[in-house]
């Protein structure tokens, strides 16, 4: 039997899906009288697969049927909504009650609540395989920690500081890795962006809350996030590498998009039009680069994100060039023709991706 | 079913993070309140109740009402934007670039005015020269309006503004901006009625040399239950004692109904 110690949950689910596909394909081949295996071989293979499935289900709690997959998706959605609602509930509960409490009691509750919810998260996570209930509690713990520091700031009239973002980023990251929760990883990345952008602005002599007026400060953290999974393997954590890469791509390309529209740069001493054109060019090059990297390394999410932004930049420029100089029907006709062109390109990319991710089929021809 | 193995090092790191961050915050509060640098007594005209109905908050927060002197080069009776005139040297000292300070901007580059915000310090005075100047200015507006035979409704409006100024408007004015607190502290002549506050200042779109105070960092103060046990029972008129600590962060030390306050209205 295969050693499962090096497998991640994602690998386990792919194995289950391959076994299921194997039996469906075998049934089709047998019906077409193209291929059959002897009853003894069939029993041996079935017995082997049952052992593999049982082992994988026990270790990773993967879905073995389409029905259970749909239920899992439903649980994920319910868990997400429940987590957000619980976080909001805790927030409003504290606001409702804090006026009746002495300062000492307020501080004690604020400090104790992230501890208690962290403990509950660990207890629940160590007793369940799916992680849905622990996700709820982990988000509650994170909300309690955010409430903790922000309410202490309010109670003692402390001047706001961007260092709080670094602390919340760290806590969210720790919770994400403790309980293997991608949503908290996204939250950590958002706070990371905010903290690094605030720091860069402060070094440039700008007050940190103005970071959204200077989007260039988000470029460096976006690049750092994109390359992080290449430096530190995330195999043990299902989907974490995708989250890092897609967050990095979105952070980078969205920043280029905003800068190309506003044409406002703190660092480039050029006229607004030149700055806009520069960032459009950067956007095109970067999104093409993301598409190339996504195809080369079989990162479909990165390829898709690159595609979306490439199209967005293209339509931005088409609008800039042609909206004012041609009849509107012609403008939209050109848009639809470029859309058709992209459909052809994406179809070819799709075929390339499929063949790149299924080498076994090609190799055995 | 196999148990999910929790990484103990990560768990310990999370616990230490909660402990350390709270310890740092509380240590900062303790350091700030270790010694009182300044005190000031204000009234409900300067700090009024802010009911945070949107959050259903049961606690009381007081919001600062304050003004800046009316610019002399305008007919407006109020300074709506909390703006203060600064010199070019002062503007540059606060970190604003050449393109944000008008007098350093050549005429041919006027269109390149950059909008910027920087931390600064604001000298606040309570019931001082700026307040009395505003009263005098409004009185002169009224006299001028009468001399110009403006319509009665206009003059009545000016009288209402004067009544508000004398009876209910805040007497706390921001009068000078600088890049560091010490420069302004040297200008304090009435210690119990003047103080320096940290602010966020920004230039306007025309780089006119006036900076707008976009945020005053002491604009909201939490009222602890120890100071006002019944948070819903704030008197209609009251005096408020505020202390400023080592880090310039304020806290409320007392709320007294107006009849008990010696300095109320002075």
Interface residues (C-beta under 8 A of the other chain):
Chain A: X58 X59 X61 X92 X95 X96 X97 X98 X99 X100 X101 X102 X103 X107 X111 X114 X115 X118 X122 X125 X126 X127 X128 X129 X131 X145 X148 X149 X152 X153 X154 X155 X156 X157 X158 X159 X160 X167 X170 X171 X174 X175 X177 X178 X180 X205 X206 X207 X209 X210 X213
Chain B: X1 X2 X3 X4 X5 X6 X7 X10 X11 X13 X14 X15 X17 X18 X21 X22 X25 X26 X28 X29 X32 X52 X55 X56 X57 X58 X59 X60 X61 X95 X115 X116 X117 X118 X119 X198 X200 X217 X218 X220 X221 X222 X224 X225 X226 X231 X247 X248 X249 X250 X251
